């Protein structure tokens, strides 16, 4: 995922009416969210991050069909 793709995803989240995303540290504003620290350091691309909507208010960071059994992956819940 490129940094531009990530920005577009975040814009889509806010267009859906979500202002926060639930993380292990609590609810974080979408504008400040950097899953796993991605793009926080200005890197233009993160090869292992893909975000796909799996429900109206949830996204997975790996496409479900690519998740191997027993492999953890993040499900991100978005909040108004």
C-alpha positions in Angstrom: 0.0 0.0 0.0 1.4 3.4 -0.9 1.1 6.4 1.4 -1.4 7.9 -1.1 -3.5 4.7 -1.0 -3.5 4.9 2.8 -4.6 8.6 2.7 -7.4 7.7 0.3 -8.5 4.9 2.6 -8.6 7.3 5.6 -10.5 9.8 3.5 -13.1 7.1 2.7 -13.4 6.3 6.4 -14.1 9.9 7.3 -16.6 10.1 4.3 -18.4 7.1 5.9 -18.8 9.2 9.0 -15.9 7.7 11.1 -13.6 10.0 13.0 -11.8 7.4 15.2 -10.3 3.9 14.9 -10.2 1.5 17.8 -6.6 0.4 18.5 -4.9 -1.5 21.4 -4.2 1.9 22.9 -7.8 3.0 22.6 -9.7 5.2 20.1 -7.4 7.2 17.9 -8.5 10.0 15.5 -8.4 8.6 11.9 -6.1 11.6 11.0 -3.5 10.5 13.5 -3.8 6.7 12.9 -0.7 4.8 11.7 -1.4 1.1 11.9 1.8 -0.6 13.1 3.6 2.7 12.7 3.2 2.6 8.9 3.8 5.9 7.2 4.5 7.7 10.5 8.1 8.1 9.4 7.2 9.5 5.9 8.0 6.2 4.0 6.1 6.3 0.7 5.2 2.6 0.7 4.5 -0.3 3.1 4.6 -3.6 1.2 2.8 -5.7 3.8 -0.1 -3.4 4.6 -3.4 -3.7 2.7 -6.6 -2.3 4.1 -9.9 -3.8 2.9 -13.4 -3.1 4.2 -14.9 -6.3 5.6 -18.0 -4.7 7.2 -19.5 -1.2 7.3 -17.3 -0.1 10.2 -14.4 -2.6 10.0 -11.4 -3.2 7.9 -8.8 -6.0 7.8 -5.2 -5.2 7.2 -4.7 -8.4 5.1 -7.2 -9.7 2.6 -9.1 -12.5 4.3 -8.3 -14.9 1.5 -4.6 -14.4 2.0 -4.6 -15.1 5.8 -3.0 -18.4 6.6 -4.5 -20.4 9.5 -3.0 -19.3 12.8 -1.5 -16.1 11.4 -2.6 -13.0 13.3 -4.0 -10.1 11.4 -5.6 -6.9 12.4 -9.3 -6.1 12.3 -9.7 -2.3 12.7 -13.1 -1.0 14.0 -14.0 2.6 13.0 -16.1 4.8 15.3 -18.1 8.0 14.7 
